[in-house]
Amino acid sequence: MARQTFEKAMEKLEKIVLELEIGELPLEKAIKKFEEGIQLSTFCSQKLDETEKKVTILLQDQEGNVSEEAFVYE
C-alpha cells in the first residue's frame, strides 16, 4: 500500500464529505464512510501538528544577527 500523504488524505476526506452530503448512501455504507473520514481527519490533524512544530521563524535584529524562534500559531 502506498504511503499516505496529507494531500491524498485531504482529497479522500473531501470526497467522503461530498458523498455524505448527497445523502444517497445506504446507512451501513454511510457509517463506514464516516468512520473512514474520522480516521483521515485525525491523520491530517496529526500531520498539521507535526508540521507546525517544524516551522520556525527567522528573525533579524538591528545589527543583522539572525536568530531562530519556534513558530507559535495564535
PDB file of N, CA, C and O in Angstrom:
ATOM      1  N   MET A   1       0.837  -1.184   0.000  1.00  0.00           N
ATOM      2  CA  MET A   1       0.000   0.000   0.000  1.00  0.00           C
ATOM      3  C   MET A   1       0.883   1.249   0.000  1.00  0.00           C
ATOM      4  O   MET A   1       1.882   1.310   0.717  1.00  0.00           O
ATOM      5  N   ALA A   2       0.510   2.235  -0.802  1.00  0.00           N
ATOM      6  CA  ALA A   2       1.276   3.474  -0.894  1.00  0.00           C
ATOM      7  C   ALA A   2       1.185   4.254   0.406  1.00  0.00           C
ATOM      8  O   ALA A   2       0.186   4.198   1.124  1.00  0.00           O
ATOM      9  N   ARG A   3       2.252   4.980   0.687  1.00  0.00           N
ATOM     10  CA  ARG A   3       2.300   5.785   1.901  1.00  0.00           C
ATOM     11  C   ARG A   3       1.298   6.931   1.794  1.00  0.00           C
ATOM     12  O   ARG A   3       1.218   7.603   0.765  1.00  0.00           O
ATOM     13  N   GLN A   4       0.553   7.142   2.839  1.00  0.00           N
ATOM     14  CA  GLN A   4      -0.465   8.194   2.880  1.00  0.00           C
ATOM     15  C   GLN A   4       0.202   9.559   2.975  1.00  0.00           C
ATOM     16  O   GLN A   4       1.102   9.754   3.793  1.00  0.00           O
ATOM     17  N   THR A   5      -0.226  10.493   2.156  1.00  0.00           N
ATOM     18  CA  THR A   5       0.253  11.862   2.257  1.00  0.00           C
ATOM     19  C   THR A   5      -0.895  12.743   2.725  1.00  0.00           C
ATOM     20  O   THR A   5      -2.065  12.372   2.627  1.00  0.00           O
ATOM     21  N   PHE A   6      -0.540  13.909   3.233  1.00  0.00           N
ATOM     22  CA  PHE A   6      -1.550  14.864   3.675  1.00  0.00           C
ATOM     23  C   PHE A   6      -2.495  15.208   2.519  1.00  0.00           C
ATOM     24  O   PHE A   6      -3.714  15.236   2.690  1.00  0.00           O
ATOM     25  N   GLU A   7      -1.923  15.466   1.357  1.00  0.00           N
ATOM     26  CA  GLU A   7      -2.721  15.871   0.207  1.00  0.00           C
ATOM     27  C   GLU A   7      -3.701  14.778  -0.225  1.00  0.00           C
ATOM     28  O   GLU A   7      -4.863  15.057  -0.519  1.00  0.00           O
ATOM     29  N   LYS A   8      -3.220  13.529  -0.260  1.00  0.00           N
ATOM     30  CA  LYS A   8      -4.101  12.418  -0.647  1.00  0.00           C
ATOM     31  C   LYS A   8      -5.197  12.213   0.392  1.00  0.00           C
ATOM     32  O   LYS A   8      -6.351  11.951   0.051  1.00  0.00           O
ATOM     33  N   ALA A   9      -4.827  12.333   1.655  1.00  0.00           N
ATOM     34  CA  ALA A   9      -5.818  12.162   2.726  1.00  0.00           C
ATOM     35  C   ALA A   9      -6.891  13.243   2.640  1.00  0.00           C
ATOM     36  O   ALA A   9      -8.076  12.951   2.797  1.00  0.00           O
ATOM     37  N   MET A  10      -6.485  14.490   2.392  1.00  0.00           N
ATOM     38  CA  MET A  10      -7.456  15.584   2.268  1.00  0.00           C
ATOM     39  C   MET A  10      -8.377  15.369   1.073  1.00  0.00           C
ATOM     40  O   MET A  10      -9.577  15.633   1.146  1.00  0.00           O
ATOM     41  N   GLU A  11      -7.808  14.890  -0.020  1.00  0.00           N
ATOM     42  CA  GLU A  11      -8.602  14.623  -1.220  1.00  0.00           C
ATOM     43  C   GLU A  11      -9.665  13.555  -0.926  1.00  0.00           C
ATOM     44  O   GLU A  11     -10.829  13.708  -1.297  1.00  0.00           O
ATOM     45  N   LYS A  12      -9.251  12.476  -0.256  1.00  0.00           N
ATOM     46  CA  LYS A  12     -10.195  11.413   0.103  1.00  0.00           C
ATOM     47  C   LYS A  12     -11.253  11.935   1.064  1.00  0.00           C
ATOM     48  O   LYS A  12     -12.434  11.612   0.935  1.00  0.00           O
ATOM     49  N   LEU A  13     -10.825  12.741   2.028  1.00  0.00           N
ATOM     50  CA  LEU A  13     -11.755  13.287   3.012  1.00  0.00           C
ATOM     51  C   LEU A  13     -12.795  14.182   2.342  1.00  0.00           C
ATOM     52  O   LEU A  13     -13.980  14.106   2.668  1.00  0.00           O
ATOM     53  N   GLU A  14     -12.362  15.025   1.413  1.00  0.00           N
ATOM     54  CA  GLU A  14     -13.297  15.886   0.686  1.00  0.00           C
ATOM     55  C   GLU A  14     -14.313  15.058  -0.102  1.00  0.00           C
ATOM     56  O   GLU A  14     -15.495  15.399  -0.149  1.00  0.00           O
ATOM     57  N   LYS A  15     -13.852  13.976  -0.714  1.00  0.00           N
ATOM     58  CA  LYS A  15     -14.750  13.101  -1.479  1.00  0.00           C
ATOM     59  C   LYS A  15     -15.786  12.453  -0.552  1.00  0.00           C
ATOM     60  O   LYS A  15     -16.964  12.358  -0.895  1.00  0.00           O
ATOM     61  N   ILE A  16     -15.336  12.013   0.612  1.00  0.00           N
ATOM     62  CA  ILE A  16     -16.244  11.390   1.573  1.00  0.00           C
ATOM     63  C   ILE A  16     -17.294  12.390   2.043  1.00  0.00           C
ATOM     64  O   ILE A  16     -18.476  12.061   2.145  1.00  0.00           O
ATOM     65  N   VAL A  17     -16.854  13.609   2.326  1.00  0.00           N
ATOM     66  CA  VAL A  17     -17.797  14.644   2.776  1.00  0.00           C
ATOM     67  C   VAL A  17     -18.866  14.882   1.711  1.00  0.00           C
ATOM     68  O   VAL A  17     -20.052  14.978   2.027  1.00  0.00           O
ATOM     69  N   LEU A  18     -18.450  14.974   0.466  1.00  0.00           N
ATOM     70  CA  LEU A  18     -19.420  15.174  -0.618  1.00  0.00           C
ATOM     71  C   LEU A  18     -20.403  14.010  -0.712  1.00  0.00           C
ATOM     72  O   LEU A  18     -21.607  14.215  -0.867  1.00  0.00           O
ATOM     73  N   GLU A  19     -19.878  12.784  -0.616  1.00  0.00           N
ATOM     74  CA  GLU A  19     -20.747  11.603  -0.685  1.00  0.00           C
ATOM     75  C   GLU A  19     -21.764  11.612   0.455  1.00  0.00           C
ATOM     76  O   GLU A  19     -22.933  11.285   0.253  1.00  0.00           O
ATOM     77  N   LEU A  20     -21.317  11.982   1.637  1.00  0.00           N
ATOM     78  CA  LEU A  20     -22.219  12.008   2.783  1.00  0.00           C
ATOM     79  C   LEU A  20     -23.234  13.150   2.675  1.00  0.00           C
ATOM     80  O   LEU A  20     -24.386  12.999   3.081  1.00  0.00           O
ATOM     81  N   GLU A  21     -22.809  14.284   2.130  1.00  0.00           N
ATOM     82  CA  GLU A  21     -23.722  15.415   1.968  1.00  0.00           C
ATOM     83  C   GLU A  21     -24.829  15.116   0.969  1.00  0.00           C
ATOM     84  O   GLU A  21     -25.962  15.568   1.135  1.00  0.00           O
ATOM     85  N   ILE A  22     -24.502  14.357  -0.061  1.00  0.00           N
ATOM     86  CA  ILE A  22     -25.505  13.996  -1.066  1.00  0.00           C
ATOM     87  C   ILE A  22     -26.607  13.158  -0.421  1.00  0.00           C
ATOM     88  O   ILE A  22     -27.781  13.292  -0.767  1.00  0.00           O
ATOM     89  N   GLY A  23     -26.226  12.303   0.508  1.00  0.00           N
ATOM     90  CA  GLY A  23     -27.202  11.550   1.282  1.00  0.00           C
ATOM     91  C   GLY A  23     -27.822  10.355   0.594  1.00  0.00           C
ATOM     92  O   GLY A  23     -28.890   9.901   1.005  1.00  0.00           O
ATOM     93  N   GLU A  24     -27.191   9.834  -0.437  1.00  0.00           N
ATOM     94  CA  GLU A  24     -27.762   8.701  -1.167  1.00  0.00           C
ATOM     95  C   GLU A  24     -27.162   7.357  -0.774  1.00  0.00           C
ATOM     96  O   GLU A  24     -27.553   6.324  -1.318  1.00  0.00           O
ATOM     97  N   LEU A  25     -26.222   7.354   0.158  1.00  0.00           N
ATOM     98  CA  LEU A  25     -25.586   6.104   0.578  1.00  0.00           C
ATOM     99  C   LEU A  25     -26.498   5.352   1.546  1.00  0.00           C
ATOM    100  O   LEU A  25     -27.186   5.964   2.364  1.00  0.00           O
ATOM    101  N   PRO A  26     -26.499   4.024   1.449  1.00  0.00           N
ATOM    102  CA  PRO A  26     -27.210   3.233   2.459  1.00  0.00           C
ATOM    103  C   PRO A  26     -26.568   3.489   3.825  1.00  0.00           C
ATOM    104  O   PRO A  26     -25.390   3.839   3.905  1.00  0.00           O
ATOM    105  N   LEU A  27     -27.339   3.314   4.885  1.00  0.00           N
ATOM    106  CA  LEU A  27     -26.877   3.648   6.230  1.00  0.00           C
ATOM    107  C   LEU A  27     -25.550   2.977   6.576  1.00  0.00           C
ATOM    108  O   LEU A  27     -24.639   3.639   7.074  1.00  0.00           O
ATOM    109  N   GLU A  28     -25.424   1.673   6.321  1.00  0.00           N
ATOM    110  CA  GLU A  28     -24.187   0.961   6.666  1.00  0.00           C
ATOM    111  C   GLU A  28     -22.980   1.537   5.941  1.00  0.00           C
ATOM    112  O   GLU A  28     -21.919   1.721   6.536  1.00  0.00           O
ATOM    113  N   LYS A  29     -23.146   1.822   4.655  1.00  0.00           N
ATOM    114  CA  LYS A  29     -22.046   2.377   3.883  1.00  0.00           C
ATOM    115  C   LYS A  29     -21.723   3.801   4.359  1.00  0.00           C
ATOM    116  O   LYS A  29     -20.555   4.187   4.411  1.00  0.00           O
ATOM    117  N   ALA A  30     -22.741   4.570   4.700  1.00  0.00           N
ATOM    118  CA  ALA A  30     -22.523   5.925   5.201  1.00  0.00           C
ATOM    119  C   ALA A  30     -21.751   5.895   6.517  1.00  0.00           C
ATOM    120  O   ALA A  30     -20.881   6.735   6.744  1.00  0.00           O
ATOM    121  N   ILE A  31     -22.060   4.945   7.377  1.00  0.00           N
ATOM    122  CA  ILE A  31     -21.343   4.823   8.653  1.00  0.00           C
ATOM    123  C   ILE A  31     -19.882   4.467   8.404  1.00  0.00           C
ATOM    124  O   ILE A  31     -18.989   5.017   9.048  1.00  0.00           O
ATOM    125  N   LYS A  32     -19.638   3.550   7.473  1.00  0.00           N
ATOM    126  CA  LYS A  32     -18.249   3.175   7.150  1.00  0.00           C
ATOM    127  C   LYS A  32     -17.487   4.374   6.572  1.00  0.00           C
ATOM    128  O   LYS A  32     -16.327   4.607   6.914  1.00  0.00           O
ATOM    129  N   LYS A  33     -18.144   5.117   5.704  1.00  0.00           N
ATOM    130  CA  LYS A  33     -17.516   6.310   5.130  1.00  0.00           C
ATOM    131  C   LYS A  33     -17.227   7.338   6.229  1.00  0.00           C
ATOM    132  O   LYS A  33     -16.168   7.964   6.235  1.00  0.00           O
ATOM    133  N   PHE A  34     -18.168   7.505   7.148  1.00  0.00           N
ATOM    134  CA  PHE A  34     -17.975   8.433   8.265  1.00  0.00           C
ATOM    135  C   PHE A  34     -16.771   8.021   9.103  1.00  0.00           C
ATOM    136  O   PHE A  34     -15.947   8.861   9.462  1.00  0.00           O
ATOM    137  N   GLU A  35     -16.667   6.729   9.418  1.00  0.00           N
ATOM    138  CA  GLU A  35     -15.530   6.225  10.199  1.00  0.00           C
ATOM    139  C   GLU A  35     -14.213   6.469   9.458  1.00  0.00           C
ATOM    140  O   GLU A  35     -13.223   6.879  10.064  1.00  0.00           O
ATOM    141  N   GLU A  36     -14.204   6.216   8.151  1.00  0.00           N
ATOM    142  CA  GLU A  36     -13.005   6.468   7.353  1.00  0.00           C
ATOM    143  C   GLU A  36     -12.664   7.956   7.373  1.00  0.00           C
ATOM    144  O   GLU A  36     -11.496   8.334   7.462  1.00  0.00           O
ATOM    145  N   GLY A  37     -13.690   8.788   7.290  1.00  0.00           N
ATOM    146  CA  GLY A  37     -13.482  10.236   7.340  1.00  0.00           C
ATOM    147  C   GLY A  37     -12.866  10.686   8.657  1.00  0.00           C
ATOM    148  O   GLY A  37     -12.000  11.560   8.675  1.00  0.00           O
ATOM    149  N   ILE A  38     -13.310  10.091   9.758  1.00  0.00           N
ATOM    150  CA  ILE A  38     -12.748  10.419  11.070  1.00  0.00           C
ATOM    151  C   ILE A  38     -11.268  10.047  11.107  1.00  0.00           C
ATOM    152  O   ILE A  38     -10.446  10.818  11.603  1.00  0.00           O
ATOM    153  N   GLN A  39     -10.924   8.869  10.585  1.00  0.00           N
ATOM    154  CA  GLN A  39      -9.521   8.436  10.547  1.00  0.00           C
ATOM    155  C   GLN A  39      -8.678   9.376   9.701  1.00  0.00           C
ATOM    156  O   GLN A  39      -7.567   9.736  10.090  1.00  0.00           O
ATOM    157  N   LEU A  40      -9.198   9.776   8.547  1.00  0.00           N
ATOM    158  CA  LEU A  40      -8.472  10.694   7.676  1.00  0.00           C
ATOM    159  C   LEU A  40      -8.311  12.061   8.336  1.00  0.00           C
ATOM    160  O   LEU A  40      -7.254  12.685   8.242  1.00  0.00           O
ATOM    161  N   SER A  41      -9.352  12.511   8.995  1.00  0.00           N
ATOM    162  CA  SER A  41      -9.300  13.794   9.699  1.00  0.00           C
ATOM    163  C   SER A  41      -8.240  13.770  10.800  1.00  0.00           C
ATOM    164  O   SER A  41      -7.493  14.734  10.968  1.00  0.00           O
ATOM    165  N   THR A  42      -8.178  12.686  11.535  1.00  0.00           N
ATOM    166  CA  THR A  42      -7.178  12.532  12.595  1.00  0.00           C
ATOM    167  C   THR A  42      -5.776  12.536  11.999  1.00  0.00           C
ATOM    168  O   THR A  42      -4.876  13.197  12.517  1.00  0.00           O
ATOM    169  N   PHE A  43      -5.593  11.794  10.906  1.00  0.00           N
ATOM    170  CA  PHE A  43      -4.295  11.753  10.229  1.00  0.00           C
ATOM    171  C   PHE A  43      -3.870  13.155   9.790  1.00  0.00           C
ATOM    172  O   PHE A  43      -2.732  13.565  10.023  1.00  0.00           O
ATOM    173  N   CYS A  44      -4.788  13.889   9.154  1.00  0.00           N
ATOM    174  CA  CYS A  44      -4.464  15.236   8.673  1.00  0.00           C
ATOM    175  C   CYS A  44      -4.133  16.170   9.829  1.00  0.00           C
ATOM    176  O   CYS A  44      -3.202  16.970   9.739  1.00  0.00           O
ATOM    177  N   SER A  45      -4.883  16.071  10.899  1.00  0.00           N
ATOM    178  CA  SER A  45      -4.637  16.899  12.075  1.00  0.00           C
ATOM    179  C   SER A  45      -3.253  16.617  12.659  1.00  0.00           C
ATOM    180  O   SER A  45      -2.531  17.542  13.034  1.00  0.00           O
ATOM    181  N   GLN A  46      -2.891  15.346  12.732  1.00  0.00           N
ATOM    182  CA  GLN A  46      -1.569  14.982  13.242  1.00  0.00           C
ATOM    183  C   GLN A  46      -0.456  15.517  12.343  1.00  0.00           C
ATOM    184  O   GLN A  46       0.564  16.001  12.835  1.00  0.00           O
ATOM    185  N   LYS A  47      -0.653  15.431  11.027  1.00  0.00           N
ATOM    186  CA  LYS A  47       0.341  15.943  10.087  1.00  0.00           C
ATOM    187  C   LYS A  47       0.502  17.454  10.241  1.00  0.00           C
ATOM    188  O   LYS A  47       1.620  17.968  10.200  1.00  0.00           O
ATOM    189  N   LEU A  48      -0.603  18.159  10.417  1.00  0.00           N
ATOM    190  CA  LEU A  48      -0.526  19.609  10.610  1.00  0.00           C
ATOM    191  C   LEU A  48       0.201  19.950  11.906  1.00  0.00           C
ATOM    192  O   LEU A  48       1.004  20.883  11.944  1.00  0.00           O
ATOM    193  N   ASP A  49      -0.081  19.196  12.964  1.00  0.00           N
ATOM    194  CA  ASP A  49       0.604  19.418  14.239  1.00  0.00           C
ATOM    195  C   ASP A  49       2.103  19.188  14.103  1.00  0.00           C
ATOM    196  O   ASP A  49       2.903  19.972  14.613  1.00  0.00           O
ATOM    197  N   GLU A  50       2.487  18.108  13.411  1.00  0.00           N
ATOM    198  CA  GLU A  50       3.901  17.809  13.196  1.00  0.00           C
ATOM    199  C   GLU A  50       4.578  18.933  12.409  1.00  0.00           C
ATOM    200  O   GLU A  50       5.689  19.352  12.732  1.00  0.00           O
ATOM    201  N   THR A  51       3.900  19.403  11.388  1.00  0.00           N
ATOM    202  CA  THR A  51       4.460  20.455  10.542  1.00  0.00           C
ATOM    203  C   THR A  51       4.608  21.752  11.320  1.00  0.00           C
ATOM    204  O   THR A  51       5.616  22.448  11.196  1.00  0.00           O
ATOM    205  N   GLU A  52       3.607  22.072  12.114  1.00  0.00           N
ATOM    206  CA  GLU A  52       3.657  23.297  12.915  1.00  0.00           C
ATOM    207  C   GLU A  52       4.860  23.299  13.849  1.00  0.00           C
ATOM    208  O   GLU A  52       5.481  24.338  14.071  1.00  0.00           O
ATOM    209  N   LYS A  53       5.185  22.132  14.394  1.00  0.00           N
ATOM    210  CA  LYS A  53       6.329  22.026  15.295  1.00  0.00           C
ATOM    211  C   LYS A  53       7.652  22.235  14.563  1.00  0.00           C
ATOM    212  O   LYS A  53       8.642  22.651  15.167  1.00  0.00           O
ATOM    213  N   LYS A  54       7.667  21.944  13.258  1.00  0.00           N
ATOM    214  CA  LYS A  54       8.898  22.067  12.483  1.00  0.00           C
ATOM    215  C   LYS A  54       9.126  23.486  11.954  1.00  0.00           C
ATOM    216  O   LYS A  54      10.253  23.877  11.651  1.00  0.00           O
ATOM    217  N   VAL A  55       8.034  24.244  11.852  1.00  0.00           N
ATOM    218  CA  VAL A  55       8.138  25.580  11.278  1.00  0.00           C
ATOM    219  C   VAL A  55       8.843  26.512  12.262  1.00  0.00           C
ATOM    220  O   VAL A  55       8.534  26.530  13.454  1.00  0.00           O
ATOM    221  N   THR A  56       9.767  27.262  11.755  1.00  0.00           N
ATOM    222  CA  THR A  56      10.444  28.255  12.592  1.00  0.00           C
ATOM    223  C   THR A  56      10.412  29.604  11.891  1.00  0.00           C
ATOM    224  O   THR A  56      10.283  29.695  10.671  1.00  0.00           O
ATOM    225  N   ILE A  57      10.531  30.627  12.688  1.00  0.00           N
ATOM    226  CA  ILE A  57      10.592  31.981  12.156  1.00  0.00           C
ATOM    227  C   ILE A  57      12.015  32.486  12.363  1.00  0.00           C
ATOM    228  O   ILE A  57      12.551  32.433  13.469  1.00  0.00           O
ATOM    229  N   LEU A  58      12.597  32.960  11.318  1.00  0.00           N
ATOM    230  CA  LEU A  58      13.931  33.544  11.416  1.00  0.00           C
ATOM    231  C   LEU A  58      13.772  35.049  11.637  1.00  0.00           C
ATOM    232  O   LEU A  58      13.077  35.732  10.885  1.00  0.00           O
ATOM    233  N   LEU A  59      14.411  35.533  12.655  1.00  0.00           N
ATOM    234  CA  LEU A  59      14.329  36.949  12.991  1.00  0.00           C
ATOM    235  C   LEU A  59      15.699  37.598  12.826  1.00  0.00           C
ATOM    236  O   LEU A  59      16.727  37.005  13.155  1.00  0.00           O
ATOM    237  N   GLN A  60      15.695  38.804  12.322  1.00  0.00           N
ATOM    238  CA  GLN A  60      16.938  39.536  12.168  1.00  0.00           C
ATOM    239  C   GLN A  60      16.861  40.793  13.024  1.00  0.00           C
ATOM    240  O   GLN A  60      15.926  41.585  12.903  1.00  0.00           O
ATOM    241  N   ASP A  61      17.864  40.967  13.900  1.00  0.00           N
ATOM    242  CA  ASP A  61      17.860  42.144  14.756  1.00  0.00           C
ATOM    243  C   ASP A  61      18.506  43.322  14.031  1.00  0.00           C
ATOM    244  O   ASP A  61      18.928  43.198  12.882  1.00  0.00           O
ATOM    245  N   GLN A  62      18.578  44.446  14.702  1.00  0.00           N
ATOM    246  CA  GLN A  62      19.094  45.669  14.078  1.00  0.00           C
ATOM    247  C   GLN A  62      20.552  45.553  13.664  1.00  0.00           C
ATOM    248  O   GLN A  62      20.981  46.234  12.733  1.00  0.00           O
ATOM    249  N   GLU A  63      21.326  44.701  14.338  1.00  0.00           N
ATOM    250  CA  GLU A  63      22.725  44.518  13.972  1.00  0.00           C
ATOM    251  C   GLU A  63      22.905  43.525  12.826  1.00  0.00           C
ATOM    252  O   GLU A  63      24.029  43.307  12.373  1.00  0.00           O
ATOM    253  N   GLY A  64      21.826  42.927  12.355  1.00  0.00           N
ATOM    254  CA  GLY A  64      21.897  41.966  11.271  1.00  0.00           C
ATOM    255  C   GLY A  64      22.066  40.530  11.726  1.00  0.00           C
ATOM    256  O   GLY A  64      22.205  39.626  10.901  1.00  0.00           O
ATOM    257  N   ASN A  65      22.054  40.312  13.041  1.00  0.00           N
ATOM    258  CA  ASN A  65      22.160  38.944  13.567  1.00  0.00           C
ATOM    259  C   ASN A  65      20.831  38.222  13.371  1.00  0.00           C
ATOM    260  O   ASN A  65      19.758  38.768  13.626  1.00  0.00           O
ATOM    261  N   VAL A  66      20.935  36.993  12.916  1.00  0.00           N
ATOM    262  CA  VAL A  66      19.733  36.191  12.673  1.00  0.00           C
ATOM    263  C   VAL A  66      19.592  35.180  13.803  1.00  0.00           C
ATOM    264  O   VAL A  66      20.544  34.488  14.164  1.00  0.00           O
ATOM    265  N   SER A  67      18.393  35.111  14.346  1.00  0.00           N
ATOM    266  CA  SER A  67      18.106  34.116  15.385  1.00  0.00           C
ATOM    267  C   SER A  67      16.896  33.311  14.958  1.00  0.00           C
ATOM    268  O   SER A  67      16.121  33.733  14.101  1.00  0.00           O
ATOM    269  N   GLU A  68      16.749  32.171  15.554  1.00  0.00           N
ATOM    270  CA  GLU A  68      15.655  31.275  15.214  1.00  0.00           C
ATOM    271  C   GLU A  68      14.697  31.188  16.389  1.00  0.00           C
ATOM    272  O   GLU A  68      15.113  31.085  17.543  1.00  0.00           O
ATOM    273  N   GLU A  69      13.404  31.230  16.075  1.00  0.00           N
ATOM    274  CA  GLU A  69      12.392  31.181  17.113  1.00  0.00           C
ATOM    275  C   GLU A  69      11.304  30.212  16.677  1.00  0.00           C
ATOM    276  O   GLU A  69      10.930  30.187  15.504  1.00  0.00           O
ATOM    277  N   ALA A  70      10.803  29.428  17.592  1.00  0.00           N
ATOM    278  CA  ALA A  70       9.736  28.473  17.253  1.00  0.00           C
ATOM    279  C   ALA A  70       8.487  29.227  16.827  1.00  0.00           C
ATOM    280  O   ALA A  70       8.145  30.261  17.402  1.00  0.00           O
ATOM    281  N   PHE A  71       7.819  28.703  15.823  1.00  0.00           N
ATOM    282  CA  PHE A  71       6.574  29.286  15.345  1.00  0.00           C
ATOM    283  C   PHE A  71       5.454  28.937  16.303  1.00  0.00           C
ATOM    284  O   PHE A  71       5.280  27.774  16.668  1.00  0.00           O
ATOM    285  N   VAL A  72       4.696  29.938  16.709  1.00  0.00           N
ATOM    286  CA  VAL A  72       3.539  29.722  17.589  1.00  0.00           C
ATOM    287  C   VAL A  72       2.335  30.325  16.911  1.00  0.00           C
ATOM    288  O   VAL A  72       2.300  31.527  16.649  1.00  0.00           O
ATOM    289  N   TYR A  73       1.354  29.505  16.627  1.00  0.00           N
ATOM    290  CA  TYR A  73       0.120  29.961  15.996  1.00  0.00           C
ATOM    291  C   TYR A  73      -0.863  30.372  17.083  1.00  0.00           C
ATOM    292  O   TYR A  73      -1.166  29.606  17.997  1.00  0.00           O
ATOM    293  N   GLU A  74      -1.344  31.582  16.961  1.00  0.00           N
ATOM    294  CA  GLU A  74      -2.295  32.086  17.962  1.00  0.00           C
ATOM    295  C   GLU A  74      -3.613  32.396  17.333  1.00  0.00           C
ATOM    296  O   GLU A  74      -4.538  32.831  18.019  1.00  0.00           O
TER     297      GLU A  74
END
